[in-house]
């Protein structure tokens, strides 16, 4: 049985707006069930452990999907979410792959978290695939190759676009823009139409552009594991 680690944010403050943020529900639910339905064992982790904050916006009716509703009614999944492991306690050797859902939260904590950075580096060094969607590709900003270069340098990548960030009105709130940061680190950035599914794979690295890309990114990851 394949073992999949999913890493969620513990950060719940949307800059200094006084609003809440966290992880985006669809970006957890869609991959979670892609992995579960394929027979994989899924483990959830976050920097602080315990219950990670849900971005309340991601649970508004207009953003709900069949899979987010399935997750909400799934007692076992909710129990797992309430008890995520502390990120500093997980070991790459115990897993076949790692998946990072987005939401705005990761831009504040996971992007700067040394345990997250080291974890991604160790997955890549071990030849195991890594997938990140929406804002989560931003957590690669400090991740290096074994040779000490930025991991995304020269690699085909995608992530939440500047125009999508503009559309949600948070361009001046986020600590950095995912698209700009991936380009600044030498990534060969591309994107599809805003809000449509768009996923890029380059070697061990799989990135998805936005919430709609999470199911496709998970399917690509499963194909690579097979």
Buried (B, 14 or more C-beta within 10 A) or exposed (E): EBEBBBBBBBBBBBBEEEBBBBBBBBBBBBBBBBBBEBEBEBBBBBBBBEBBBBBEBBBEEEBBBEBBEBBEEBEEBEEBBEEBBBBBEBEBEEBBBBBBBBBBBBBBBBBBBEBBBBBBBBBBEEEBBBBBBBBBBBBBBBBBBEEEEBBBBEBBBBBBBBEBBEEEEBEEBBEEBBBEBBBBBBBBBEBBEBBEBBBBBBEBBBBBBBBBBBBBBBBBBBEBBE
